[in-house]
Amino acid sequence: MRSFPSLPQRAVILAAGQGSRLLPLTEQLPKCLLDLSGRSMLEWQLRGLAAAGIPEAVVVTGFRADLVEAALERIAPPGLAVRTLFNPFYKLADNLASCWMARAEIAGGCLILNGDTLFEPAIAQRLVDAPAAPITVTIDRKPSYDADDMKVETDGGRLRAIGKTLPAERTDGESIGFLRFDATGAGHFVAEIERTMRTPEGPALWYLSAIHRLANAGVDVRVESIEGLDWGELDFPADLTWVRSLSAGWQAKSHAAAAHTDLQTA
């Protein structure tokens, strides 16, 4: 019998970085605030979380935190309480350190979302509705993968390995940077990042390296495919073209639906 998960009560968005690979666009503006068809990446994310019924979001900030905080006063959607958590080490560390800063928010279960992942709302809903598991990693599949993809190896619905250096013969998908934790999984994850941050290399690691170690240690890490749904990661200038095309398409559909409703009620 399928076990249904409880609705996560919080999403943690990792948005502390500058996005230096997008310079000069991000010289004074964090990439989570770049314009995507009239809305920022962050606004699209918050709307997607709100549509899935998530009641609260915690945005981990760093570079130009003042601009993110000011934007949130304008863009937080109704029904979603939004707070920020400042990571003062954003210049010196990678996103595992952001998770360490947010460990009190993660404990008990939550969603974790990379601040540069654009997703259609159906992806958040699919993750929320996925079968209950300590840790669930959303994945997509495509014919081939490049060096910057966060590649995964799976065994049925179980994650076996995750990392950018995973060899091609073991790769059968990629993480889109959107995860769900129940209370047990969050406990394992927080304990692992606590341990890792005490090592010399810890601050320079991605948080998904902790997921890799947990899967290898026998923790039940599951995958949920979002194949057929639209998403994009914003790292390079070419990515900006893609995510803007996605968001433009969503805006056009929204406007068309609104116009249809107006005609029916006229």
C-alpha positions as CSV (number, residue, x, y, z in Angstrom):
1,M,0.0,0.0,0.0
2,R,1.3,3.4,-0.9
3,S,2.3,5.6,2.0
4,F,1.4,9.3,1.5
5,P,3.7,12.0,2.8
6,S,2.5,14.9,4.9
7,L,2.7,18.3,3.4
8,P,6.0,19.9,4.1
9,Q,5.5,23.0,6.2
10,R,8.5,24.9,4.9
11,A,10.8,25.3,1.8
12,V,14.3,26.5,2.1
13,I,15.6,28.4,-1.0
14,L,19.4,28.5,-1.3
15,A,20.0,32.0,-2.9
16,A,23.1,33.3,-1.3
17,G,25.4,33.3,-4.3
18,Q,26.1,36.1,-6.7
19,G,26.1,34.2,-9.9
20,S,29.5,35.2,-11.1
21,R,29.3,33.2,-14.3
22,L,26.6,35.6,-15.4
23,L,28.7,38.7,-15.0
24,P,28.2,41.6,-15.8
25,L,24.5,41.0,-15.3
26,T,25.1,40.0,-11.7
27,E,27.6,42.7,-10.9
28,Q,25.2,44.4,-8.6
29,L,22.2,42.1,-8.8
30,P,22.0,38.5,-7.5
31,K,20.9,36.1,-10.2
32,C,17.8,35.1,-8.2
33,L,16.5,38.6,-9.1
34,L,17.3,38.7,-12.8
35,D,14.2,39.5,-14.9
36,L,12.5,36.5,-16.4
37,S,9.5,37.8,-18.4
38,G,8.5,40.4,-15.9
39,R,9.2,38.3,-12.8
40,S,12.4,37.4,-11.1
41,M,13.6,33.8,-10.6
42,L,12.7,34.1,-7.0
43,E,9.2,35.3,-7.6
44,W,8.5,32.4,-10.0
45,Q,9.8,30.0,-7.3
46,L,7.7,31.5,-4.6
47,R,4.6,31.3,-6.7
48,G,5.3,27.7,-7.6
49,L,5.7,26.8,-3.9
50,A,2.5,28.6,-3.0
51,A,0.6,26.8,-5.7
52,A,1.6,23.5,-4.1
53,G,0.3,24.6,-0.8
54,I,3.6,25.2,1.0
55,P,2.9,27.7,3.8
56,E,6.3,29.1,4.5
57,A,9.6,29.8,2.6
58,V,13.0,30.7,4.1
59,V,15.3,32.3,1.6
60,V,19.0,32.0,2.5
61,T,20.6,35.2,1.3
62,G,24.2,36.4,0.9
63,F,25.2,38.7,-2.0
64,R,23.2,41.9,-2.0
65,A,20.9,40.5,0.7
66,D,19.4,44.0,0.9
67,L,18.0,43.8,-2.6
68,V,16.5,40.3,-2.0
69,E,14.8,41.5,1.2
70,A,13.4,44.6,-0.5
71,A,12.1,42.5,-3.4
72,L,10.4,40.0,-1.1
73,E,8.3,42.8,0.3
74,R,6.8,43.2,-3.2
75,I,6.7,39.7,-4.6
76,A,5.7,37.3,-1.7
77,P,2.5,35.7,-2.9
78,P,-0.6,35.6,-0.7
79,G,-0.7,32.6,1.6
80,L,3.0,32.1,1.7
81,A,4.9,33.5,4.7
82,V,8.5,34.4,3.6
83,R,11.5,35.0,5.8
84,T,15.2,35.4,5.1
85,L,18.3,34.0,6.7
86,F,21.7,35.7,6.0
87,N,24.7,33.5,5.2
88,P,27.8,35.7,6.0
89,F,30.1,33.1,4.5
90,Y,28.7,33.2,1.0
91,K,31.9,34.5,-0.5
92,L,34.0,31.8,1.1
93,A,31.8,28.7,0.9
94,D,29.5,26.7,-1.3
95,N,25.9,25.8,-0.7
96,L,26.6,23.1,1.9
97,A,27.5,25.9,4.2
98,S,24.1,27.6,3.4
99,C,22.4,24.4,4.5
100,W,24.5,24.4,7.6
101,M,23.4,28.0,8.3
102,A,19.7,26.8,7.8
103,R,20.0,23.6,9.7
104,A,17.4,24.7,12.3
105,E,15.0,25.4,9.5
106,I,15.6,22.0,7.9
107,A,15.2,19.9,11.0
108,G,11.8,18.3,11.2
109,G,11.4,18.1,7.4
110,C,11.2,20.6,4.5
111,L,11.8,21.2,0.9
112,I,15.2,22.4,-0.3
113,L,15.4,24.3,-3.6
114,N,18.4,25.7,-5.4
115,G,18.0,29.5,-5.9
116,D,18.8,29.1,-9.6
117,T,16.2,26.5,-10.5
118,L,13.2,27.7,-12.5
119,F,10.3,25.2,-12.4
120,E,6.7,25.0,-13.5
121,P,4.3,24.6,-10.5
122,A,3.5,21.0,-11.5
123,I,7.0,20.0,-10.5
124,A,6.5,21.3,-6.9
125,Q,3.2,19.4,-6.8
126,R,4.8,16.2,-8.0
127,L,7.5,16.4,-5.4
128,V,4.9,17.1,-2.6
129,D,2.8,14.2,-3.8
130,A,5.6,11.7,-4.2
131,P,5.5,8.5,-2.1
132,A,6.7,9.0,1.5
133,A,10.5,8.6,1.9
134,P,13.1,10.1,4.2
135,I,14.7,12.0,1.3
136,T,13.3,12.5,-2.2
137,V,15.4,13.9,-5.1
138,T,13.7,15.2,-8.2
139,I,15.4,14.1,-11.4
140,D,15.0,14.5,-15.1
141,R,16.4,12.4,-17.9
142,K,17.8,13.3,-21.3
143,P,19.9,11.6,-24.1
144,S,23.3,12.9,-22.8
145,Y,24.8,14.9,-19.9
146,D,27.5,17.5,-19.8
147,A,30.2,18.2,-17.2
148,D,28.1,20.8,-15.3
149,D,25.1,18.5,-14.8
150,M,24.5,17.1,-11.4
151,K,24.3,13.5,-12.5
152,V,22.6,10.6,-10.8
153,E,22.7,6.9,-10.8
154,T,19.5,5.1,-9.8
155,D,18.4,1.6,-9.0
156,G,14.7,1.6,-9.7
157,G,13.3,4.4,-7.5
158,R,16.3,4.5,-5.2
159,L,19.3,6.9,-5.5
160,R,22.6,5.1,-5.6
161,A,25.0,8.1,-6.4
162,I,24.9,11.8,-7.2
163,G,27.6,14.1,-8.4
164,K,29.0,16.1,-11.4
165,T,31.9,13.7,-11.9
166,L,29.7,10.5,-12.2
167,P,30.9,8.6,-15.3
168,A,28.6,8.4,-18.3
169,E,28.2,4.6,-18.0
170,R,26.7,5.0,-14.6
171,T,24.6,8.1,-15.3
172,D,20.8,7.7,-15.9
173,G,19.5,11.1,-14.9
174,E,20.2,14.5,-13.4
175,S,19.1,16.3,-10.2
176,I,17.2,19.5,-10.8
177,G,18.1,20.9,-7.4
178,F,14.8,20.3,-5.7
179,L,14.5,17.9,-2.7
180,R,12.0,16.8,-0.1
181,F,12.9,15.6,3.5
182,D,10.7,14.1,6.1
183,A,11.7,14.4,9.7
184,T,13.9,11.3,9.6
185,G,15.6,12.3,6.4
186,A,16.2,15.8,7.7
187,G,17.8,14.4,10.8
188,H,20.2,12.3,8.8
189,F,21.0,15.3,6.5
190,V,21.6,17.8,9.3
191,A,23.9,15.3,11.1
192,E,25.8,14.8,7.9
193,I,26.3,18.5,7.2
194,E,27.3,19.0,10.8
195,R,30.0,16.3,10.4
196,T,31.1,17.6,7.0
197,M,31.5,21.2,8.1
198,R,34.0,20.1,10.7
199,T,36.3,18.8,7.9
200,P,38.8,21.0,6.0
201,E,37.0,20.6,2.7
202,G,33.5,20.9,4.1
203,P,32.8,24.6,3.4
204,A,33.8,24.2,-0.3
205,L,31.3,21.3,-1.0
206,W,27.9,21.2,-2.6
207,Y,25.1,20.0,-0.3
208,L,24.3,17.2,-2.7
209,S,27.6,15.6,-1.8
210,A,26.0,15.0,1.6
211,I,23.1,13.3,-0.1
212,H,25.6,11.1,-2.0
213,R,27.2,10.0,1.2
214,L,23.9,9.3,2.9
215,A,22.8,7.1,0.0
216,N,26.0,5.2,0.2
217,A,25.6,4.8,3.9
218,G,22.3,3.0,3.5
219,V,19.8,5.9,4.1
220,D,16.7,5.5,2.0
221,V,17.1,8.2,-0.7
222,R,14.4,8.0,-3.4
223,V,14.1,9.7,-6.7
224,E,11.0,11.3,-8.3
225,S,11.0,11.8,-12.1
226,I,9.7,15.1,-13.4
227,E,10.2,14.0,-17.1
228,G,7.9,15.9,-19.4
229,L,7.6,19.0,-17.2
230,D,9.5,22.2,-17.8
231,W,12.4,23.5,-15.8
232,G,15.7,25.2,-16.3
233,E,18.9,26.0,-14.3
234,L,20.4,29.4,-14.6
235,D,24.2,29.3,-14.5
236,F,25.5,30.7,-17.8
237,P,24.3,33.4,-20.3
238,A,23.0,30.7,-22.6
239,D,20.8,29.4,-19.8
240,L,19.2,32.9,-19.5
241,T,17.8,32.5,-23.0
242,W,16.3,29.2,-22.1
243,V,14.7,30.2,-18.8
244,R,13.3,33.4,-20.3
245,S,11.7,31.4,-23.1
246,L,10.1,29.1,-20.5
247,S,8.8,32.0,-18.4
248,A,7.5,33.8,-21.5
249,G,5.5,30.8,-22.5
250,W,4.0,30.5,-19.0
251,Q,3.1,34.2,-19.1
252,A,1.4,33.8,-22.4
253,K,-0.6,30.9,-21.2
254,S,-1.6,32.8,-18.1
255,H,-2.7,35.8,-20.1
256,A,-4.7,33.6,-22.5
257,A,-6.4,31.9,-19.7
258,A,-7.3,35.2,-18.1
259,A,-8.6,36.6,-21.3
260,H,-10.8,33.5,-21.8
261,T,-12.2,33.9,-18.3
262,D,-13.0,37.5,-19.0
263,L,-14.9,36.6,-22.2
264,Q,-16.9,34.0,-20.3
265,T,-17.9,36.4,-17.5
266,A,-18.6,39.4,-19.8
